[in-house]
Amino acid sequence: MCEKTLNVYKTLIGNLSNMINDETYKDVTFVFMDSEEEIKAHKYMLVSASPVFNSMFSGNFSEDDKVVIDDIKPDVFQVLLNGIYLKPITLTVNLAVDLYYAAEKYDIGDIRDLTLSFMIKNCHAKNVNLLLQTAKLFNLTELEKTCKNYFAQNTYKVLVSYIRSLVDSDTLPELFALENLGIKYEFELYLALQVMSEWILDHSNCLKQIRFLTMNTRTVLLCDMLEAEDKCTIISNIEALKARDTSLLEMPSYISTETRSRLSGSFSEPQRQRFWIALLLRSDYYTSLLPIFHKFFNISKKSKKLIEQSVRVARNGDEVNFATITKLKGIIFKY
């Protein structure tokens, strides 16, 4: 009995799904800005799925009227309809973001929940920026938490993606402010920002998150984004902390006064290697980074020239992509 009932439901669902391809009795037409495409549907299907559509069609809506949509692309709206008609939906992260917006607009809870779940499960280095922006836009706390946790656990990996893709985002300061980052040195987070500042319009809020007081004095002197006066102030405060004293120089408001290390101590060395290669390939001032790279990775004197030559050759390529980074990583770290 139970199996027979399930078969009946399966048939009914199949019949409903097939209605999307049947033009008979479709009584509403959607048109889209900057597109000649039109999409037709059955009002009763839309009304059953969405209180927004129910309100839209409950008045004096004529079958000859067309609904103009100016904020959803036709292909995304078609996927929304597929969901309403109970057809299977195949998602990508970009589609999930657009589909969430559409489901939110028309208050279709099941599709909204489906896309949110997909975004949470598919957060990775290449899309964490997009997903975090989406989370902030729609106040999706679970998705925001997922994105921030991913950044903290895969800091090098995300920074490589940002550096490769020339990302400029208003969510960067929040990421740079996180605790328990999966990197070896605070200075490396600073270097990522220094390279990214070559295309970020306003990096001051990110710079304010760098914890210079957790660095050593030699490292602070290498921070070229700081003015000489600021370096002196930071170093004075570092030395005062060592002596358990108070510095005579007050830290400026645009520099962090945080003295606690936020490094988790857990990071991937291969990801760290990729991060440094991305820095060397993308930065306009890579020659000044090479000595730091040599020191951090204990590069022998014999290998330095070979590495510098390899970096120069790689920089002459068309783009900084995953393949370029992987190839150079294989060359450099065999020395």
N, C-alpha and C positions, 0 to 999 in steps of 0.2 A: 504493500500500500504506500509506504513511504517512498520507495523507489519510483513508483508510478507518478506520485505527486511531484517529485523532483523533475521527472521527464516532462510533465505538463508545464511547469514553471520554465524549464529550459526552452520549450517551444514558444511559450508566450514572450519570453525575453528576446528570442530570435526574431519573432514577428515584429516586435517593437523596434528592434535594431534595424530591420530591413525597411521600415517605413521611411527612414531618412533618405533612401534612394528612390522612393515612390513620390512622384510629383503630384499625384492625385490628392485633392483636398488640402494641399498646402495653402494657407491663407494669410501668410505674413511674409513680407520681403524686407531683407536688410541690405542696405547699401553702405558703402564705405568711402570715406574721404580719400582723395588721391588714388582711387581705384575704380575701374569699371565693373568689377566683379559684384554680382548680386547673389545672395544666399536666401533660399526660401525655407520655411519651416511650418509646422503645425502649431497654432497658438495653444491648443489644449495641452500639448506636450510641454511647451515652455511654461505655461501657467502652473502645471503640476509640479514643476521643479523649482520655480523661482517666485518668491513673493513680489519681486520687483517687476517681473513680466506680468504677474497677476494684476498688479496695480496699473501697469501700462495699458493692458488690454481690457480693463473693466469699464472704461469710459466709452466715449463715442469714437472708438477706433474703427475706421473703415478698412475693408479688405484692399481697397485701392491705395491706401496710405502706405508709405514706405518708412521704415525706421532707419534713420541716419546714424551711423556709428563713426565717431571721429577719433577714438582713442584705443581701438582694438583692431589689429590687422585681420584681414579675412581668414587667413589660414589658422590663426589662433581661435577665432570665433567658430570656425568649422569644428575644431577639436572640442570646443565647449559644447557644441550641439551633439557631437558624437557621444559625449558623456551623458548628456540629457537623454539621448535615445538608447542608452545602455550599450553602446558599442565599445569595444576595447580601445584604450588610449595608450599610445606609446609615447613616453616622455623623454625629453632631454632637459638639462638644467635650465637652459635659456627658455625653452618652451614652458617649463613648469613655472618660471617667474612670471611670464606673460599670462599664462592660464590662471595663475593665482589672482592676478589683478582682475581678470574677467570674471572669475567666480566670486570674488569679493564684491565687484560692482553689482552683480545680479543676485548676490546673496544665495549662492548655490553651495550649501555646506559640504555635501559629500565630495564634490570636485575640489573645493577649497582644502578640505582635509587631506585628500589624496595628493595634491600638489605640495602641500606643506610637508607631509611625511616623506615624499620623494626628495625634496630639497635637503631635509635634515640628513637623510641617509646617503646623499651623494655630494656632500661637501668635501672639496679637495682643493689643492693649491691653486689651480687655474680658475676656480670660480668662487673662492671664499670672499673675494671683494664684492662681486655681484650679489652673493647671497647675504652678506652682511648689510649691504645697502638696502636690499629688499626687506630684511628683518627690521631695520630701523624705520623704513617707510611705513610698514604695516604694523609696527609694534609687536613683532613675533619674538617673544622673549626666548622661547626654546631654540629657535633657529639662531638667534643672536648668540646665545650661550654656546651652541654647537660650533659656530664660526670662530668665536674667541678661543675656545678650547683647542680647536684644530690649529690655530695660529700658535698658541703657546706650546703645543706638543710638536709642531712641525715648523718652527720658526724659520730655519734656513730654507726649507723647501718653498714656503710661501714667499719669502723675500726674493728668492731666485725668480719666481713667477712674476712678481711685481717689477723686478729689475729688467727682465726680458721684455715684458709687455709695456713698459713705460707707464705704469699705473700712477694716476694722480687721483686720490680719493679723499673725501672729507671724513672717512672712517679711519684713516691711518693713525691719527693721534690716539684714538681709543685702543688700537692694537699695540701701539708703542708704549702705552701706559700699563699693559697687563703684567701680572706677576707670573712667576714660575716659567720663564721663557726657556725654551730648549736650545740655548746657545752657550758657547763656552765663555765668551767675554762680552761685557756690556759695550766695549769699544767696537765690536763687530756690528752691533745694532746701529751705533753711531755711523760707522762706515757705510752701511746700507743707505742711511738717510743722506749722507754726504753725496753719494753717487746719484741717488734719486732726486736730490735737490737741483740737479742739472735740468730737470723737466717739471718738477713740482712747482706750482705757482706760488704757494705760500707754505713754507716748511717750518715756520716759527712754532706752531703748536706741537709739531712732532719733536722739534729740538728741545722743547720744554720738558719732554718726557724722558730724555736721556739722563741717566743717573751718573753724572760726571764724578760725583763725590765717592762713588764706589770704584773708580779707576785709580791707577797709580799715577804719579806726577809725570813720568815720562810719556805715558799714553795721552794725558791731557794736552801735552805740548804738541802732539801730532794732530790734534783736532783743528783743522784749518777753518772750519766754519765759525770758530770762536774768535773774538777780538783778543788782542794781546792783554788788554786790561782784564777781560773776563777770565782768561787763563790764569793770570796772577791771583785773582780772587779765589778761583776754584782751588788752586794749589795751596794757597794760604789756609783755606778751610780744611783741606785734606790733611795738612801737617798738624793743624790744631786738633783734629779728630784723633790723630795718632797719639798726640800728647795729652789727650783728654782735657783740652783747653778750649777757649773760645777765640775765634779769629777776630782780628781787628777789622778785617774787611768783610762787609756784609754782602751776602749773595744777592745778586739782582733778581727781580721778580720773574724774569723770563728764563731763568735757569733753575732746574729742579734742586731742591734742598734735601731730597731723599737720600739717606745714608745706608739703607738696607739693600743688600744684594737681592735681586729677584731672579737669579739664575737657578734653574731647577737642578742642574748638574747632570741632566739626562739629555743627550743629543746624539744625532746620527753623524758619525765622522764622514761617511760618503756624501751626505747632504751638505755638510760643512765645506767639503772640498768643492762641490758644485757651486756653492755660494761664492766662494772666493774666485773661482773661474769666471762666474758671471760678473763680479765686480771688475775684474781685470779686462774683460771683453767690452763692458759697457761704459766704463768711466773714461772721460776725456783726459783724466790725469792719472792714467794707469801706471805711468812710470814712477810716480811717487808712492804707489801702493805696492810695487814689486818688492822693495826692501822689507816692508812689513810682512808681506807674504812669505818671503824667504825666512824671516826670523820665526814667524809663528809655526811654520812647518819644518823648521830645521833643515832647510835646503843646503846641500853642500856647495862649496865654492865652485867645484867642477860643473855642477848641474845648473848653476844660475844662468849662464849665458845661453845654454840650450833651451831653458824654460822661457827666457826673455824672447828668444828668436821664435819659439813656438807661439807665444802670445801675439807677437807682431803679425805673424802669418795668419793666424786665426782672425785677428781684428780686420784684416783686409777682405774678409768674406762678406757676403751679402747681408746676413742678419745674424742676430744672436738667438739661436734656437736650441732646443734640447739636444739635437744631434751634434751641433757645434760644441756645446759644453761637454757632452759625453766623450767626444773624440779628444778634446784637449785634456780632459781629466785623465784619460788613458795614457796620453803622452807624458804629462807632467809627473804623475804620481808613480811612474815606473822608475824614475831616476832615484 
